[in-house]
Amino acid sequence: SARAEDELYAKYGDKGFDSSLVDANCLTNKCSLQAKACLQDDPDCRKGLTCTAKCLGDNACITGCFARYGNPNLDNLLKCTIEDNECIKVAILEGGADAYGEEPRSPAPTV
């Protein structure tokens, strides 16, 4: 039977992996407790992390992964590796409104 993560990967995740975006030393030195709680002790967290990695930044795919596998261990690992220590490099936009005329374009035509 088909699984959600297989469907998400088929739709969004076949783009290749850029290892330069992950600092393995940072993961080991700064987020080892969170990584162990997720990767060794929590199968859903492990699946969620794998699912999210396969999305390669696609927000719709990532949202699906969080909906299916999200839990406190995954939240803690992502907070440590992305927000607190920047072990994983992601594009983070500054808060606030866009200037008039400089709004991001819609990825699909609006109806």
N, C-alpha and C positions, 0 to 999 in steps of 0.2 A: 504494500500500500504506500501511497505517496505521503511524504512528511512535509511539514511546513518549511523546514530549513532547506529541503531539497528544492522546493518550489522557489523560495527566495533566492537561493544560489543560482538556479537556472535563469531566473529573470534578471538578476542584478550582479552576480558575483564572479563572472568569468573574465575579469579584467587584468589579472596578474597581481602580484604582491610586491611592494617596494619596501625591502628590509631596511632601507635607510631611515624610515619613519619610526623605527622602534629601537630604543636604546636598551639593550639587554643588561648592561651593567647597572643601569638605573633600576630596572625591574628587580634585579637581584639584591641590590644594596638598599633600596628605599621602599620597596613594596613587597618584600618577600612574605610577610605575614598574610597580606591580603591575597597574594598570588596562591599561597598554599591553601588558604581557606576556600578559594574558588576552584583551583585546578586539581587539587588532590582530594579534597573532602566533599565537594558539592557537584554532582553530575549535571544538574540543571544549569549551574553557573558556568561550568565548562562548556556545555552546549551553547549557552548564550554568548559566551566570548567567541567561540568558533563561528557561530552564525553571524555575529557582528563583524568579525574580521573578514568574512567572505563578502560582506556588503561593500567594502572598500569606499566608505563614505556616503553611500546612497541613503538618504534620510528615510525614504519609504521602507527600504529593506531593514534598516536599523530599528525603526519603530516596530516592525513585525517581530524582530528578534526579541526586543524588550517585552513586547506583549506576551510572547510565548514563554520566555525563559527568565525574565527580570526577577531579581530577588536582592536582598540586602548584600550578600556576598559579591554579586556582580557590581552593584552600585559602589561598594567600598573599593573594589579593585580598580574600576574605571576612574573613580575620584582620585585615588592615589596616583595612578599612572598617567592620567591626562590632566586633571586640574591642579593637583598639588605639586607634582614633580616633573611634568612634561616628559615622561618616559616614552610616550607615544605622541607623535606630532600630528595634530589635526588643525584644520583651519577653524579659528575661533573669531567670530565677528565681535567688534566692540558693540556695547549696548547703545540704545538710542534709536531714534527714528532716522529714516533715510531722508536726505534732502529732496525737495520736490524736483522731479525730473531725473533723479539718480537712483530710483528704486530698481531692485533686481528684476529682471524680466521673468515672467512666468515660464516654467519648464514646458508647459503645454498650453494650448489656446484656452482661454477662459470662455465659459459658456454664458 
